[in-house]
Amino acid sequence: MRVVVSSLLGFSLICSTAWAVEPAPAPTPAVAPAAQATTATPSAQLPKPQTLAANKPGTVPAANLDANGLPVEAKPLTAEQIAKNKAVQDAKVKALVKDQATRLQQLEKANLDALSQNQELQLKNDSLGVQVQVLQSERSAQMFLYGAATIAVGVLLGFLIASYVYTKRRRQW
C-alpha cells in the first residue's frame, strides 16, 4: 500500500511539473523553414494556446501584424501629422485647464458659502451659549429665593409653635 501511494504521489508531481513548463518561443523569421522542420522539438509540435500568447507582456498586438503574422514597423510621422497631434494635445490641455478653472471657481464659491455659513453658526452658538448662562444664573437665583422663602416659613412656623407651646404650659400652672 505504501509503495502504491508513494509511486502515485511521485507520478503526479512529475506530471504537474511537465505541464507547468511554457512552450518554447517560435523561431525567428531568419531561420529557413527547412531548418525548422529538421530541428522540431516535441513541444514545438504541440499547438500553442492563444490565451497564453495574448497575456504575455512582450507580445505584439494583433493590429501591428502583417498578413504573415510578422510585426510591422511603425512608419515615421510626417510634419503634418505631428502638427495635428500637437494641436489635438494642445486642445485637450486647454480643455482640461478650462475645466479645472471652472472647478476652481465652483470650489471657491462653495468655500465662501461655507465660510459665511460657519460664521453665522458661530454667532448663533455664541448667542445660545449666553442664553444658557443667563438661564443657569436665573435658575440659581430662583433656587436661592426658594431656599430663603423656605427658611422664612420655617422660622415663622418655629415661632408659632414655640409660642403655642409656651402659652399651653402657662395655662397648666
QUITARA-V890618 format. One record per backbone hydrogen bond with DSSP energy under -1.0 kcal/mol. NH is the residue of the N-H (numbers start at 1). CO is the residue of the C=O. If there is no record, write none. Layout:
BEGIN
NH,CO  NH,CO
END
This chain:
BEGIN
5,1  6,2  7,3  8,4  9,5  10,6  11,7  12,8  13,9  14,10  15,11  16,12  17,13  18,14  19,15  31,28  36,32  37,33  38,34  39,35  45,41  53,49  54,50  55,51  59,56  64,61  65,62  66,70  69,66  72,64  82,78  83,79  84,80  85,81  86,82  87,83  88,84  89,85  90,86  91,87  92,88  93,89  94,90  95,91  96,92  97,93  98,94  99,95  100,96  101,97  102,98  103,99  104,100  105,101  106,102  107,103  108,104  109,105  110,106  111,107  112,108  113,109  114,110  115,111  116,112  117,113  118,114  119,115  120,116  121,117  122,118  123,119  124,120  125,121  126,122  127,123  128,124  129,125  130,126  131,127  132,128  133,129  134,130  135,131  136,132  137,133  138,134  139,135  140,136  141,137  142,138  143,139  144,140  145,141  146,142  147,143  148,144  149,145  150,146  151,147  152,148  153,149  154,150  155,151  156,152  157,153  158,154  159,155  160,156  161,157  162,158  163,159  164,160  165,161  166,162  167,163  168,164  169,165  170,166  171,167  172,168
END
